[in-house]
Structures are given as structure tokens and as C-alpha cells.
Amino acid sequence: MTRRPEHLPSRPTWRCTACGIAWPCSPAKLRLLAEYRQDRTALLVYLATLQAEAAGQLAGLDSGTPSDRLAERFTGWARPR
């Protein structure tokens, strides 16, 4: 049985360890939505905490990622519609 890699963030670049794209990638978003399906507020708090961590680490790398883009990347997709 082959174990598929988990879609987790690689710090300090905040790229997915499995697919290499900006985290949270689509598979990570789906997993998080399923995991927090009963508590969207807790998901948003968790993602906002990670966003703050990422902002500090990415600023240290001079990644040029504006903070408004980080907000959309980390929490914009998870807001209830």
C-alpha cells in the first residue's frame, strides 16, 4: 500500500509539501473544509493564525506577497457564502 503525501505547508516558503504550489492548495482546502465542517469559525481562527505566521516568515524572505493577497489565500476561500 502506497501512502499519499499530505498537503501540508512547508515553512518558511508556505508551499505545499506534496504538490509544491502555494499553501493552502486545493487538496488542503478540501481536507480543512471536511475537518472543520461543523465549526467554520474555528477554521477561520486557525487559518488566520497561520496567515499571521506566514506573513512574518514570507516578509523575512522578501517574497513580495502583499498582505491583502495573503488574506485571500488563507481565509478568503473559507468564509461562508
N, C-alpha and C positions, 0 to 999 in steps of 0.2 A: 504494500500500500504506500503510495507516494503522498507525502504531506505537502499541501499547497502552502506557499509562504503567506504570512499575514500581511495585510496592508496597514503598516504602522509608520509613524513619522520617523525619519532619520534626522536627528538633531546634530548640528545646528542649521542644516540646509532646509529642513522641513520638506524633504522629498520622500515619497513613498518607498519603503524598503523593498517592496515586491515589484512595483511597476515603474518606479523612477519619476513619476510625474508629481506635480505639486500636491502635497497632502493637505486636506483630505481628498483623496482620489474617489472616483465613483464607487468602487467596491467598499471603501472605508465608510463613505456616506451611507450606503445601504446597510452595512453592518451596524453602524451607530443608530440609524433610524429604527432598526429592528430591536436593538438592545434597549433603547430608551422609548419605545413606542407608547408606554404608559405614563411617561413623565417628560414631556417636551421641555419643560422649564429646566429640569436637571441637565438635559442635553445641552441647552443653550449656556448654562452656567459652566459646564465642563468645557465646551468649545471656546467660550470667552476667556477662560483661564489659559487654555492652550494658545489662543491668539496672543495674549499678553506675553507669554513666554516666547513665542515665535517672533514677535515684534522686536524684543530685546536681542535675540540671537541673530536675526536677519539684519538688524541695524549694525551689529558688530561685523557683519560680513560685507557691508556696503552693497547689499543686494539690489537697492533701488526700488524695493517694493513699497509703494505708498500705503499708509495705514488704512485708507478707505478701501483699498483693494484687499487688504488682509481681512477687514470686517466682512466683506462679501464672501471671500474664500472660506473663512472659518464659521461664520454664523448666518450669513445671508440665506443660504440654501436651507437651513434648518428651521427657519421661522415658520410658524403655522400659516397656512394660506387660507 
